[in-house]
Amino acid sequence: MAHIELDLRGRRATENTLNAKTPVSQIATALGRHRSTVYREIKRNFFSDPCPQKCEGHYDVAAQLMTADRQSNDL
């Protein structure tokens, strides 16, 4: 069975609600998705940059770019 990944709107909602410390189950309900979809999204698109000001987390635009990169490599 094929899965349908989140779009940019879903990724933005995920980032905003994660920053607000909302439980993943509530994020999934708000998006109308299963919680495993949201967990998969967070895991696959986790961004980490070890620059002096460390950035870690789920960032919507970074997630969108990583997904696009994975999809172009699959072709």
N, C-alpha and C positions, 0 to 999 in steps of 0.2 A: 504494500500500500504506500503510495507516495504521500509525502507530507508537504504542507504548504507553509513556508517560512513567513515570519512577520514582515510587513512592509515598513516603510520609514515611519508612518504614523504610529504603528504599533511599537516600533523601537523607541520612538520619542516618549510614548506613554510609559513604556517599561523603564526607561532611564529616569524620568521624572518621579515615578512612584517608588523606584528603588531608592532614590535620593531622599524620599520622604519616609524611608524605613517601612514601607508597606509590605506585608507578607506576600510571598509569591502566589499563594493561593488566591488572594484578593486581586492581585494584578491579573491573573488568568481569568477570573470571573469577569472583571471589567472589560477585558479584551474579547471575551467570548471564546476563549481557547482553553485547552487542557493545561494543567499546571506543568506537565512534563514538557510541553512546547516552550513555555516561558523559561524553565530551567535549562533546556537545550539552547535556547537563544542566548542566555546569559553565559553559559559555558563556552559555546562556540565563538562568541564575539566579545570575550573579555579582553580589554585593552590594558596594557601595562607599558609605561614609558619610564625608565629609570633615570630620567633627567634630574637635575638638582631639585626641582619641585616635582616630586613623584606623583604621577597620575596613574590611578588604577581604577578600573570599574567598567561598567557598561555605558558606552557613549553612543548615542544614536547614529551619528554620522560615521564614526569609525566602524560601527557594526554594519552599516549599509555598504561601506567600501570593502570591508572584509568579505561580505557575502558576494558582492559583485566580482571580486577577485577570484573567489572559489568557483563561481559559476563560469567565468571565462576560462578557467583552467580545465573545467570539465568538458569543454567543447572539443 
